Amino acid sequence: MSTPSSSPTPMSYKNTPNRSMSVRGVTFAYRQLGPDDGVPLIPLNHLSAVLDNWDPRVVDGLAARRPVIIFDNRGVGASGGSTYAPRELACNTRISPTSSSSALSRTARAGREDRCA
């Protein structure tokens, strides 16, 4: 007869509780699992997807080796705020100063300055 193991069972994504945090007045819902150390993996979901759209088997596999943070986008699911209109999203996009040599980056910055001032 075998005895039950005393080591804790790893938490599965389907049993991971939702958490929330506020960023600039908007509350974001997220789930975090995996080891406490290492660089976290933050996967992006499709348009209007929520925390429960993720397959627990996939997330559990990713979280076996590194921290994983899954979140609801702004205005979607359990997160607060409202979704951005395309123009708002473009105006809130940050362009890295290290990529200023590319023509695309210069064009994006110029267009942003014209429309978002």
FENLINMO-V183228 format. One record per residue. RES is the residue in one small letter. NEAR is the number of other C-alpha atoms within 12 Angstrom. Layout:
RES|NEAR  RES|NEAR
This chain:
m|3  s|4  t|6  p|8  s|7  s|6  s|7  p|8  t|9  p|17  m|21  s|25  y|31  k|22  n|17  t|23  p|18  n|24  r|20  s|22  m|19  s|15  v|13  r|10  g|12  v|20  t|23  f|29  a|29  y|33  r|36  q|32  l|35  g|28  p|20  d|15  d|14  g|14  v|14  p|20  l|23  i|22  p|22  l|19  n|20  h|14  l|15  s|20  a|20  v|26  l|33  d|25  n|21  w|25  d|17  p|23  r|16  v|17  v|32  d|28  g|19  l|26  a|32  a|24  r|19  r|21  p|25  v|32  i|34  i|39  f|36  d|37  n|30  r|30  g|22  v|26  g|25  a|26  s|29  g|23  g|20  s|20  t|19  y|17  a|12  p|10  r|15  e|15  l|16  a|19  c|21  n|17  t|18  r|15  i|22  s|14  p|12  t|10  s|15  s|15  s|14  s|14  a|11  l|14  s|19  r|18  t|16  a|24  r|26  a|17  g|18  r|21  e|17  d|13  r|15  c|16  a|11
